[in-house]
Amino acid sequence: MSLSFHWFLPTYGDSRELVAGGHGTAMSGDRPATLRYLRQIAGAAEENGFESVLTPTGAWCEDAWLTTAMLVESTRTLKFLVALRPGLVSPFLAAQMAGTFQRHSEGRLLLNVVTGGESHEQRAYGDRLDKEQRYRRTGEFLDVVRRLWTSREPISFAGEHIRVDDALLHNHPDPVPPIFFGGSSTAAGPVAAAHADTYLTWGEPLFAVSKKLEWIRGLAVDRGRILDYGLRIHVITRDTSEQAWAEADRLLAGIDPADVARVQASLARSESEGQRRMTELHGGSTDRLEIAPNLWAGVGLVRGGAGTALVGSHTEVAERLIEYSRVGIRHFVLSGYPHVEEAYWFGEGVLPILRRRGVWQPHGAVAVPPSATPFAAAASS
């Protein structure tokens, strides 16, 4: 099984420092998220062999659909993992938008379905459902969207939150976009098991990730489904471990304590179970941020959502990624500060190691048998 690597588009801005905010909290970097700059990031991702770029959704960033649509013609093979919030548009419109994107991009759309963990932010969009209701609506939404993508006959649906009558999509997306979906709460599990192609989780220690995957895997098997699994995490990778940790220390030294207090106060309102787990990893303190070998929780001091980074030499980071792959992770959605430069550090430093190990290959390349790689030969001796 070849691993898939995805990069990130910071549509709120980028920086050489950690950008504070997100997930219901205002954020902006000192490198504005102009279309010209986002093209540079997309180009760096494509040049280094990443499969796609994840584009976030929320009141704190630019719109994901419009932004990625404007980047399609400046790329050739790069796919776009576009974040979508069910309930803010109708399922028919969402299905239609996905079909249009697939045709104009020649099949380069992936969808990251985000239910939304912040009620105060959802209300800004006019959505007044509570968390449990939002997950039930997401399940209904995805049920309708998937049927619209393939049905040759009009469909009708009457659920708790979604209703459509005689809906028929005349231009089906080809291929049907894979659905990525994350959520750590009890309400999220059944939705992921029933509708996701890839279940995403944030970067926790290996044991915690393994336990979460076991939970989702069991729910999916009960529904007769087999899912892929992905990890959303940052990376700080350098030629040596000392250089990587020096960069992590530099980022930590640049954090304004006022930003830590502001962001942590905002995140304390979050209803997201995943966000709660991220916050527990650092507890708002800088005392012990390496929470597992090469796993650093410093990002989460000022950033909502994915709050951990793999920090180390290229070889160390490659080893940690392989360890996650052994518990079932196939997709890695990565980011780093700044996103242009860090894409090259990872692409030129880590990916060649993974290719030699036989676990990754550029798109269209012929697989190298593991037994033919020097790393495999060393491991077997």
N, C-alpha and C positions, 0 to 999 in steps of 0.2 A: 504494500500500500504506500503510494507516494503522498507525502504531506503537502498541504496547500498553505501558502503564505499570502496574507493580505495586509495592506498598509492602511493608513488613516488620513482623511482630509480634515484638517482643523478649520472648519468654516466659521470659526469665531476669531481666528487669528493665531499666529505662531510666535515663537520666541526662542532665544537661547536660554531662557529661564523657564521654570515651571509656570504655566498659565493657570491662574486661580479662578475657580468658579465651576459652573456647569451643573446640570441636573437641578434646574430651578433657580440657579444663582447666576447673576450676570458675570460674563467673562470676556476678556479680549486680550490679544497679544500685541506686542509692539511691532510685529510684522503683520500688517492688516491682511485679512483674507480676501485680497483682490483676486479677480479671475486670473490675472496674469501670474500671480504667485501660486495659486492653486494648480495652474497648469504646470508649473515647475515641479510641484510635489507629485502630480500624476505622472509626469515624465520620468522623474526619479524612480517611482514605483515600477513603471513599465520597463525602464532600462535595467532594473535590478532583478527582474523576474517574478515580481509579485503578481498574483492572479487578479486581485481586485483592490479597490480602495473603499473603505467604509466611510460613509458620510452620515454624521449624526443628525438627530432631529430634536427640536426644542425651541423654546422662546429665547434661548441664549445663543443661538447660532443661525446661520443663513438656512433658507429652505433647501432641503436635500434634493428634491426632484428637479427644481430649476437649476441649481448649481451643477449637478452632474450632467443634465441635458446639454448644458453649454460647454462641457468638457469632452463630450463624445468625439467631436471632429478633430480635437487636438491630440487624440490617442488612436492607436490602431488595434491593439489586442487587449488592453487593460479593461477589466470588467468593473462595474460599479455596484457596490453593496449599499443600496439606498435604504435609509431608515424610513419606515412608514408607521404612523400611529393610527390604528383602527378607530373609527368613530369620528375622526375629523373630516373625512370625506366618505361618501357612500361606497359600499362594496362594488357597485357597478362601475363607478367612476375610477376607483382604484384598479379594477381589473382592466378597464379600458386604457388607463395611463400606462400600465405595465405592458400591454400589448403594443401600444405606440412606441414605447421606449425600446422594446425588443426589436421591432422592425427597423427603426432608424439607427439603432446601434449595432444591428446585425447580431443580436443574441447576447449582448454583454450586460444584461441586467441580472442582479441578485437582489433579494429583498430581505432586509432586517426588520422584522415586525417588533415594534416597541409598544407595549401596552400602556406604559406611563405610570411611574411610581410616586408622582408628586401631585396630590389633588389640587393644591393651590395653583400649580402651573396649568393643569388641565382646565381649571375654571377660567383662566385667561383666554382659552380657546373656546369657551362656552360649553365645556363638557362638565356636567355636575354629577356624574356617576361616582360612586365610591370604588375603592380598589377591587373588591370582590366582583362588583357589577362590571367593571371594566374588563376583567379577565373573561367573564362569561360572554360579554359582547365580542371580545377578540375571537373566541371560539366560533361564535356564529358568523362573524365577519369572514374568517378564513374559510369556513365551510362554504359560504356563498361564493367567495372569490375563486376558490379552486374549482367549483362546479362550473362557474362562468367561463373559466379558461379552457374547458374541454367539451362542454355540452353543445350538441348540435340542435337541441330543442330548447324552447323557452323554459325557464325555471321560475318557480315561485317559492318563497320561504317566509314563514311567519314565526319568529322567535320572540324571546323576551325583549330584545333590544333592536333586532334587525328585521326589516320586512321588505321584500321585493316581490313584484308581481309581473309575471310573463317577461322576465329579463333574458335577453339573448345577446351575447357578444358576437358580432359578425366577423371580427378579425381576432382570432385567437393568437396569443403569444406563442412564438416558436423559436426556441424551446420555451416550455413553461418555466418561469423563474424559480430557482430554488429558494426556499424560505428558511432563513435563519431566525432563531427565536431564543430569547433568554428570559429567565425568571427563576428566583429561588424560593418563592413562597409556595405554600400548599396549593393555592389557587392556580399557580402557573404550571405545575407539573402536568395535569391532565391535558391542558391546552397544547403544551409542547409535544406530549406523547401522541396526540391525535393529529397534529397539523404540521409540525416542524419537519424539515428535511435535515437541518443541522441545529442542534441545541448548543447555545453559547453560554459560557460561564466566565466570570472574571477570575483573575489570577490569584488563587489561594494556594496554600501549601498542598503538596501532592496528595496527601491522605484525604484532605477535605474535598478536593476536586474529584478524586476517585469515588468517595462516598456519594457525592451528588450525582455523578454519572450512573452509579449503580441504581439510584432512586429513579432517575428518568428512564433508564434502560428497562427496568422492571415494568414501569407503567406502559412503555411502548410495546413491549412483548405481549402484555395483556390485551393490546389492541391489534396484535398481529403485524406490528411495524418494527422496522430496524432503522435507527437514526445514525447520522454522523454526529460528531461532537467537535466543538471548537472552544478555543481559549482566547479571551480578549485581555491583552497585557501590554505593557510598555517594555522597551529594551534600552539598555545602555551597554554597548559592547565595544571593546577596544582590543588592541593587540595584546595587552597584558591585563591581568586582573587589577593590578595597582592603578593603571591608568583609568580603568572603568570606575573603580570606587572613588578615585579622585574626582571624577566628573560627577558622581552622585553626591559627594561632599560639597562640591561647588554649587550644585543645584539647591542643596539643603541650606547652604549659607546664604543664598539669595532670596530665601523665603521671608516675606514680611510677616512678623507675628500678627499684625492686624489682619492680614489676609487669612491666616489660619483661623483666627477667632471668627471672622465674618463667614467663611465657608463652612466651618464646623457648626456654627449656630444655624445656618440655613439647612445643612444636611440633617440636623437633628429633627427637622420637621418631616423628613422623608418617610414614606410608608413602604419603601422598598426593602425587602428582606436582604437582597444582595448588597444594597448600600449599607445596611446595618452590619453585615459581615465584613465589608471593606473597612468600615470605621473601627470595628473591634480589633483589627489587625495592628493598628497603631495607637488607638486610644487617645488621640490628640497629643501624644508625647513624642519627643525625638530621642528618647532614651535607648530604645532597642528597635531599630527599624529593619534590620536583617532578620526576618521572621522564619526563614528557612534558608538552606544553602543557596546563595545567589539571588534570593527573593527579597526585594526591598519595598517597604510600605511607605516610603517618603512621599511619593506622588500624591497619595490619598490625603495628606495633610491639607492640601489646597485645591484638590480636584475631586469633583463628584464622579461617580461611575467607576470605571477601571482605575484602581488606585495603587497598583503594584507594578514593579518593573523587575525584569531579570537583569542583573548587573554582574559583569564578569568579562573574562577574556572570551574571544570568539569560541574557543574550544569549550570553555565552561558553559557558555550560553547554549551551544549546540547540544551538549550533554543533557542539560536541564530540559530542553525541548524534546529530546528523544525520550527522557523519562516520562514526560507528560504524554507522549504518543503511546507509550506502553500501557497506560491505563485507559486509552481509547481516544485521545485527542487526535484529530486529523487536520483540522483547520486552526491556524494561528493568525489572529487579527492583531497586528502589532502597531506600535507608534513610538515616537521618541522626539526629543527636543534638541534642535529644531528638526522638523520632519524631512526636509530635503537632505540635510547632512546625515542624519541618523539612518535614513534609507540606504545610503551608500555604505556606512559603517557595517550595517547588517548584511547588505547584499554582497559586498566584497569580502567580508570577514567570516560570516557564519554560513551563508548558503553554500559556498564551495565545500566546506567541511561536511555539511549534510549531504551534498551530492556525492562526495567520495564515500560516505557511509552507505549510500544506496537508498536513502529515505526521501530524497527530493531530487527533482529534475525540472529544468525549464520546460515550458509548454512546447510540445511537439518533439522533444528530445527522446531518443531511444533509452529505455531503462538500462542502467548499469547493474549487472548482477552483483549482489552484496559480496559474494565470494571473490569477485574480481577487484575489490577495492583494498587499498593498503590498510585502512582502518579495520576492515573485517578480518583480514589476515592476522593483524596484530591481536585482535580480540579473541581469535580462536586458538592462539598459541599460548 
